[in-house]
Amino acid sequence: MGKRKNRSSGKSRPQSKRIDPRTIPPNPPPPKPIPLGKVRVLAEFKAEGRPLAIRKARCNRAPRYRGYVCSAAWTVKNTEEQEALFTEVSQKIGNVQSLYHGTPSTNIGNITRDGLRKGRAHCLFGSGIYLGSLAKAFGYTGSSWRRREKEGYYILQVEASLGKVLECPAPTKYTLNRVQAEGFHSVAGVAGHTSSWGGTLQHDENVVYSPDQVIVRYIFEYQATAEYAPLPPRKGICGVVRKKDVATNKRNRAFADIISAQACGNVASIKVWLDDGTTRWICNTCLQELRLKIGSKVLVEPGTWDKGRHVKRIIRKVS
């Protein structure tokens, strides 16, 4: 019989490397050089983005947000060509601001590989890059519908050259060519003024349609400090049509019934789904006085995509 080999030796086995469970790739591909002579300022989005070269940074650079704590941070090392191109654009159109872009953990890997790319065409203001305050960016991280999961919420801190901003009172599908044809460089939704999904926007929002107008500086990963992280208070304007006492004269007395039917207009914190698939805000006063509940019919003001008042049925409350 052969001799049994002595497995014990002075050398220790090499330990297996620990795999980082984070979605962000540790070594993204190097960014492609941008020939400045061939790229026109304010170019349309291309099918291929620009990879982000990232490296670890300290979490003390991350802005604070109630209910969340920064667990990891990365700084983005842009190439000289990218910096030169952004400087050229910012000097041409101006209005450079530090803004944020939020994304769920399922998208952060694609962003580091392909760079910031335009959103889908069904978004409020068309296919572009949506930016805003930190509170607005957290609304895009999936924090409102994935609060139970222990996944990261990713925030990108960027510099954006907004130029001349077009403020929109209602959702409109824009493109870079259409914005420039109207004499502007970007689009903005104004909180409390721009209509959105049966109410109004809760936070200001900026949209750009050219990758040349944005440059990423930092990426932050946040974790919820509790199972249910506190969310910003959500309020809207009650859209229930009710009878109101309106002064009439000889000229409009025949239309008193039509004139007196007006939208409530009170600040509301209850949002409900209607049978046509849209949502509306309803205040507590209308809810109690009209005895509204699931299955009740109610006359509401036209929403974002409606053309007139309609009687609709409440099918459920928005959770």
Secondary structure, DSSP 8 states (H G I E B T S, - for coil): ---------SS----------SSS-SS--------TTT--SS----SS-----EEEE-GGGS--BTTEEEEEEEEE---HHHHHHHHHHHHHH--EEEEEEEEEHHHHHHHHHH-S----TTSTT-SSEEEE-HHHHHTTTTTTT-TTS---EEEEEEEEE--SEEEESS-----HHHHHHTT-SEEEE-TTTSEETTEE-SS-EEEES-GGGEEEEEEEEEEESSSS-------EE--BEEE------TTTGGGHHHHHEEE---EE-EEEEETTS-EEEE-HHHHHHTT--TT-EEEE---SS-SS-EEEEEEEE--
